[in-house]
Amino acid sequence: MKLLSTFSAALVITLAVSACSRNNIEAVNLAIEGDKEKNSNIDAAISKYEQATNLDPTNHRILWKLTLAYWKKERWSDVAATCAKAERLAPKHANYFAYHGMALARQAEKGPTGWADAKGPLEEALKLDANLADAHFELAEVLLHLDDEAGALRSYHQAIETKPDQISFYGPLIDLYVRLGFLDEGEKVAREGLAFAAPGDKALFTVHSLLGDILDKKGKSGEAMEEYVKAKEACGKCTEPGQQIAFFNLGAAYASAQPPRKSEAMQQLQSFVKIVCKGAAAARYADQCSMSQQLATRLGGTLQ
């Protein structure tokens, strides 16, 4: 009787292990199917990855595939939840904490709260791997929203030190220095960024624009104009949100030149008024819209 009982128990264990093994294999196969779909049909890939994780919830590598798929769809709450599961299975993998924190930050952008929640996972990611440049940058953004300007400055610098050719990291640091009144520091960062920039980098618009603003504030109007010209060249037709300010910056610079470059100033200011001041962004740029009209009047012209 005892022998039969032992045999039955062993059989149950064997069957359980066998079922578990089958589930693991099927989960991997589903994940492979998801990999084939992710570039052409991300929703189908997500479905495959979700099925795979249901079959084998202990495979953190499949959870990582699911995390990246959710990220591509900007499903931030799902990214955060999936990373939380993966962290428990693989607590030494920094990327899970980094994406967890970044997803929480994306959620916080939509409301007044939540920034503090993003801080912990990002800090944990950087404890595990200090070379995660994106995590440094995201932590800087979080700290800035938490009114920790010193911490934000430090993290922005760490992001740049980790990946100095990522020109998009420079703009927020320059802007923070300008808002704090540290123009020399802001100028230094801008010039360092430009030294690393590759031709055609979209972030050049922001860096040139901010450097122009710094030089304007320092009374170096000629050098500022050169930067505004480069900013305008960097954004081309300047159709992306925020880029339309290039028309105003360049128009104001031409209007303030000695002697004023009237025709060029009027052309740029007219474009700014037409694109911005007569559209949905008028309230946001109310001061610049008013100043455009004042500059045009000073030049002896009118803006339609």
Secondary structure as GFF3:
##gff-version 3
##sequence-region A 1 304
A	DSSP	alpha_helix	2	37	.	.	.	ID=ss1
A	DSSP	alpha_helix	42	55	.	.	.	ID=ss2
A	DSSP	alpha_helix	60	72	.	.	.	ID=ss3
A	DSSP	alpha_helix	76	89	.	.	.	ID=ss4
A	DSSP	alpha_helix	94	108	.	.	.	ID=ss5
A	DSSP	alpha_helix	115	128	.	.	.	ID=ss6
A	DSSP	alpha_helix	133	145	.	.	.	ID=ss7
A	DSSP	alpha_helix	149	162	.	.	.	ID=ss8
A	DSSP	three_ten_helix	167	169	.	.	.	ID=ss9
A	DSSP	alpha_helix	170	180	.	.	.	ID=ss10
A	DSSP	alpha_helix	183	196	.	.	.	ID=ss11
A	DSSP	alpha_helix	204	217	.	.	.	ID=ss12
A	DSSP	alpha_helix	221	235	.	.	.	ID=ss13
A	DSSP	alpha_helix	245	256	.	.	.	ID=ss14
A	DSSP	alpha_helix	262	272	.	.	.	ID=ss15
A	DSSP	pi_helix	273	277	.	.	.	ID=ss16
A	DSSP	alpha_helix	286	298	.	.	.	ID=ss17
###
